[in-house]
Amino acid sequence: MRLVTLKARIDDDACIGCGTCVKVCPTLAIHMEDRLAVIDYEKCTGCGNCEQRCPVSAIKLERREEPKKLYVDPSKVDRKKIKELCKKANFNPEQILCYCTETRAEEIAAAIILGAKTPEELSLLTGIRTGCGVECIQPILRLLKAAGINPKPPEGGWQWYGITPTVWDIPEEVKEKYNKRGFYFDKDVELLEKIRDKE
């Protein structure tokens, strides 16, 4: 669970309308109006991506009057469905997918089962991608793909990186070539599957 205590505030007099903040927001909370950035505070998770990347320091984080909780309770979803989806994406349900927010695979799986279809929706519901915003796009996309969902990046967004291949994706001819050099991919898969399937 992530408790959001901050929100971004834009200084309209300093904003130059470059749109950088729009492109780096993991929840699509910022849009442009009359060449100025405007924030939807219902969607803002106080992650600071916009503040860190604003070229003129026109954005500052400030305290929210009321903290807001981002969390999807996995216990509200059929455990069997969560396990099936996690297994299909090669994650253990208790595996942490976002170290910045400590979001686990079971929470993302639960959110997808309950209807979330994009990384931005998952960020808004669970807080994943609202820390560094870099690495956790990959496990999100793997879980969405395992659920049969193939979302498209938002127009102009920067924070979408493709899925990095895992040991399960290594072609047989590559395995065969490198097994002779001391790499044992099938043994790695065997070990990782034990971890994935651990109760």
N, C-alpha and C positions, 0 to 999 in steps of 0.2 A: 504494500500500500504506500502511496506517495501522498504526503500532505503538502499542498501547494500554499505557501504563505506569502509569495511575492507575485507581482504582476508588472508588466512593462508599461512605461509611460513615455509618450513621445512629446518632445518639445517642438511644436509646430513651427516656431520661429527659426529653429536650427535645422529642421528637416529639409533636405535638398531634393527629395522625391526620386532618389536613385532606385528604390525598390529592392535593395539588397535584403532588407528585413523580411520582405514578403517571401523571398526565395528560400530563406533558411528556417522559417517557422515550421516546426514538425506537426503542428495541428491546424495549419492554414488559418491562424487567428488574425493575420494582418492582410489588409488589402489597400489599394491606392484609391483615393478620391481627390479629384482636383489637384493632382500631382503631390499629394501629401499622404503619408502612411497613416492608416486608421486601424485601431486595435479592437477586436471583439473580445471583451473581457470574459465572456462565458467560455471562450476557447483558449484563452491565454493560460499557459501552465507555468509561467515565470521561469522558464528554462534559461533565459539569458542569451540564447543564440543571436537574437536581434541586437541586443545591447553590445555584445562582443564584436559583432561584425559591422556595425554602423560606422561608415567612414568619417562621419563628422561628430560622433558621440552625441547624437540627438535623442538617444534612448537611454533611460535609466530604469532600474528595477526599484520598486517601492513595495512596502508592506500592504497586503490585502487587509481590509477591515475584517473579513470573515475568511479563515482558511477553507480550502476546498479539498476534498478527498478524492483521489483517483484510484479506483480499485474495482476489479470484477472478482466476486467471490466464487472460486472454483467449486465450493461445496454446494452451490445452487444449480450445478450442471451435472448430468449423469457422468459419474467417474469413468465408466467404461468408454464413453464417447471421447472423453478427454484423453485417456490412455491410447485409444486407437489413433486419434489425430496426431498426438505427440510421437507415437511409434512410427507412423507413416512419414513424419518429417525427421525421424532419427534423433529425437530428443527424449530424455527422461522427463516426466512431468514436473519433477522437482528441480530440474536444472535451471540455473539462473541464466537468462538470456540478455539481460541488461544490467551490467554491474553498477552503473551509476544510480539506478533506481531499485535494484534488487528484484526486478520483475522476473517471475518464473514462467517456464513454458506452460504450466497448467493454467495460469491466469490468462495468457494470450489465447490458448486453445479454447478456454471457456468463453472468452469474448467473441471469438470467431464463431463458435457454435451458437452463441446467442444473437449473431447477425452482423458483427463487424466485418467489413469487406476491404478496408484499405489500411495502410500503415498509419495514416493520419487519424482515422477513427480509433485505432488501437492505442495510439499515443494519448488521445484525449480521454479514453476510458481507463487506461491502466497506468499511464505515465512513462511507458517504455519510449525510448528515443528522446526523452526530455532532459537528459544529462548531457553527455558529449555529443549525442546525435549522430554518431558516425557508424560504429560497428553493428548496432542492434537492428539495422534495417535488414540485414541478411537473415537472421533467424525468423524475423517477421515474415519475410517473403517466402521462406521455406515452409512455414506453417500455413500461410495462405495458399501456396501452391498445393500442399498436401490436402487441403480442403477443397481443391478444385477451383480456387479463385485466382485469377491472374490480373491484378489491378494495374492500371497504367499510371506512370508518374504524373503528378499535377503539372500543369503547364508552367514552364519556367522554373520548376523546383530544382534545387541543387543537391539536396540531401538524399538522393536515391542512388545507391550503388548496387551493382548486380550481385547475384548470389555467388559467393566464392565456392568453387568445387570442394567437396569433401571426399574422404576416402571411399565412400560409396559410389562416387562418380568417376573413379579412375577406370579407364578402358582396360579390357583384358590384355590387349597387346602391350600396354605400358607396364602393367603388373608383371607380365611375363619377362619383359626386357629387364626390369630393375630387380626382380626377385633374384636374378643371378649375381647382382651386385650387393646383396645384403639387405634389401628392402623386403619386408614381408607384409604386404598390404592386407592379405586375407587374414593374417593373425591380428592385425590392427582392427579390422572390421569385427572379428570375433570378440575381441576385448571390448570394443565400443558398444557392440550389441548387448553384451552382458551388463554394461553400465546403463544403457538405454532401457533395458527391460527389468532392471533391479526394482524390487518393490520397496 
